[in-house]
Structure formats: C-alpha cells, structure tokens
Amino acid sequence: MKRIRSLARVRTGHRTYWQTAAFAALTVLAGLLLSAPVLAQECFDRAELLSLTGDADRPRLIAADRHVLIVRHARKVSEDCNALDCPLGIAGQAMVTRLDTLLGPEDFDAVYSSSACRTYETALAAGPVEQHAAAPSATALCGGGEADRSRADAQVDVSSSDARWTLVAEHSNTTCGWVGAIAGEDALAGTLCESGRLSSADYGDIFWLHRIDGVWQLTVLEGVFDVAE
C-alpha cells in the first residue's frame, strides 16, 4: 500500500510538472505574439517618424518597400518674399530642426528640392540635396549655377528609383502635384491636397507615400513639424 501511494505521488508530480511547463510555454508564446507589433515598430528604420502615425497605418508602413516623403518648404523670412533666393526665417529654421529630428539621424537615400533656397534649405534636413528648376523660367540654383533638370525630370527619377527613403521639398502650388505624379490623382481625395494645391497657411505637413506590392498609398501627417512664427 505504501508503494502504491508512492507511485501515485510520482505520477501526480509528473502531471504537475508537465502542466506547469505547458502553461509556461503558452505564456511565452502569448508574450511573443503580443510583443511582435512593438518589436516591429522598434526595428523600423525610422521609428521616430513611425511614432507619429496611427495604429491602423503602422502595419502598412512597416510592410512597405519604398517611402517617399513630400513636404512644403518651411516658413520663409517673410510671407511676401517670393524670390528664388528668399531664405527661411527663424521659425522656418526651427521647423527644419524639428523635421531633422523626426526623420532620424541617418541621411535619406535620395533628397530632392526645387532650386528655390527655401525648399533647398528645408530639404537639407534629410541629407545632401539634388535640385531641379523651380520653374521653366526660374533655373538658378540655390548656392549658384543653373539647373539642368526640370521638375518633371525629377519626378521620373523618383518614380523609377529603387531608393528606400526619398524626401522631396516643394512649394504650396507644387507639393500636391508630386503626390499625384507618383501615386495618381485619386490619392489626393480627402486630403489637404484635394484642391490640387496647399493653402498659404498649410505648413509642417508630411505627405508620406509608401509602396506595397507595387501600389502606392498615402498617409498624411498634418502639421507635425510646424513651428508658429
């Protein structure tokens, strides 16, 4: 009788051990499943930028193989200053600093701007800039020289590129054209670009184009790097 009770204790002990082990394994698996989205976000190469997006947008952004960010230039030294060499003001410079922080410490793979100094100075937040003519009659480059490429040339370059991260800095009347040129005019519906151009008050917006399985999608981060004057 003593031996039977002893065997029963051993069997009960084994059963308890396996139950505990199974419970522990399930707990670990549940933890991995719950932490997977967090780990994916932490491993994303522009985590600060991703943190600005909504929960519904993040899986798509993480899955994308290409990203093109299009921004309007930061605030000028004066609203009535419209020459090509018109620089950014104090608020505009602070906007570039904020944009630089959001984009992360690593330079983008490709950076474009029009030849106006206000777009060029804004684009510098992402790294060395390749300029194109601000308009057919405005080809002077910020810093000297003449542009040998048009905006249409630059759009073809960006559309056909395999660069993972691209930033483009443009004007209130050309930013939306870039979005449409890459993602199609339908992408503008329901956004700040619905009318085909930004208003004079629209500053600090990021139009984040991202490509999944060859199809471009758009997420708009409104006012995220604006600094009021």
N, C-alpha and C positions, 0 to 999 in steps of 0.2 A: 504493500500500500504506500509506503514511504517513497519507493522508486517511481510509482505511477504519479504521485503528486510532484515529484522532482521533474519528471519528463514534462508534465503539464506546465510547470513554471518555465522550463526552457522553451517549449513551443510558444507560450504566451509572450516570453521575452523576444523571440524572433519576430513574432507578429507585430509587436510594438515597434521594434527596430525598423522593419520594412515600412510600416505605416508612417513613421517619423521621416524616414528617408524619402518616401514618395511625396509627403507633404512639403518637405524642404525643396525637392526638385521642382514641384509645381510653383512654389513661392518664387524661386529663382527665375523660372520661365515667365511668370506673370510680371516680375520686375523688369525683365528684358523687353517684353512686349510694351510695357508702359513707358520705358525709358527710350525706346527706339526713336520716336519723333524728336525727343530732346537731343539725343546723340547726333541725329542727322542735322539738326539745326546748328549744334556746336561745331560740327565738322564742315559746314558750308563755308566756302572761301570768302564770303562777305557777310559775316554773322551780324555785324552792327547794322548793315543795311536790311538784312532779313528781319531783324527785330522790329522794324517799323511796319511790317506787313501784318495783315490779319491771319487768323488761324486757317481760314479757308484757302488763302492764297499760298501759304508756305509750301505745301506738298508739291504744287505745280512749279514753283520757283526752284525748289531743290532738285526737281527732276529735269529741268531744262538744260540743254547742252550749250545754248548761247544766250547772252544777255546784252541788250543794247539799251543804255540809259540816255534819254534825251532831256535836256534841261534848257530853260531860257537863261540868258545871262543874268548875273546878279545885279543889284541896284547900281545905277550909274551915279557919277558925281553930281549930276543934276538931271532932272527929267527932261529939260529942254535941250540937253546936249546930245546931238544925234550924229556928229561927225564920226568917221571911222576911228579916229584916234581918241575918242571920248573914253576916259578911264572909269574904273569903278570908284565909287565913293567909299567912305568909312564903313557904312552899313554893308555895302557890296563886298568889301574885303572881309568883313566878319562872316558874311554868307559863304564865301569861298573856304574860309577856315572850317566852318561847320560842315560844309559839303565834303571837304577833305577827310574829316573825322568819320563821317557816315560811310564813305567809300572804302575806308580801311587803309592800312599802311602800305600795301603793295600797289604799285602803279597798274593801271589798266593795260590790257594788251594793245589797244588802239584808242587814240583820242583825236577827235576832230572838232574844229570850230570854224566859223566864218572868219574872214580876215579883219573884222572889227575888233578893236582892242578889248572891248567889254566882254565879248564872247571868248576871246583868246585867254584873257585873264581868269575867267570863270573855269574854263576847261583845264587849266593848269592844276586844278585840284586832283585830277586823275592821272597826271603824268605829262610827258612831252607831247606837244600838240602839233598836228598837221592841219594847216589852214587851207581853206578854199575861198574863192572870191565871194564877198558878201553879196554882190550883185554884178551883172554884166558890166556895169559902168563903175563899179567900186572894187577894183582888183588890188589896191595897195595892201600889202601885208602889214600886220601889226609888228613893229620892230624893223621894218624896212623890206624892200623888194616888192615884186609883183607876183600875184597868184597865177599859176599856170593851170589851175583846175577850177571847174565850176562846182556849184552845189550838187548838180545832177551827177557829175563825175564821182563826187564823194559818196553819194547815196548808192551808186552802183558798187563802189568799193566795199561799203559796209554790208550791203545785201549779199554779196558774193564771198565775203570773208569767212574764215573759219575761226576767227578770234573769239575766245570765250567771253571776254569782257570788253565792251566798247562804250565810250562816252562821247556824246555829241552836245556841244553848246551852241545854241542858236538865238534867234530873236523872237519877239512876240508874234510876228507875222510869218515866221518860217519853221518854228518848232513843230507845229501840228502837221505841216507838210512832210516832215521827216517821218513822223509816226505813220502817216498814210502811205508814204512811199515804201516802207518796209512791211507793214502789217496789213495794208489795204484800208481804204476809206471807211469801211464798216467798223473798224476798230475805234473810230472817233466818236461813235454814237454813245451818248450818255456821259461823256467826259467833258473836261474843261475845253477840249478841242472840238466840240461838236459843231461850232460855227466855222471851223476851219482855221481859226487863229485864237491866240490868247488875248485876254483883255489887258489893258495897261497896268491893272492892279494885280495881275497874277505873277507872283514871284515865289521862288523856292519850291516849285513843283518838280517832281521826278516822274517822267513817263518811262516806266520800266517795261520794255519789250523783252519777252523771253520765248524761246523756241522749243517746242516739244514735238517730236516726231515730224519735224519739218513744217509745223504750223506755228505761226507767231501769235502770241497772246499778249494782252496789255494789262498791267497793274499801275494805277496812278497813285503816287504818294503826294498828297496836296500840302504845299507849304512847309515841307519838312526841313528845308534849310534856309527859310526866310529869316531875316533879321530886320525889324522895322527901323525906319530912319528916326 
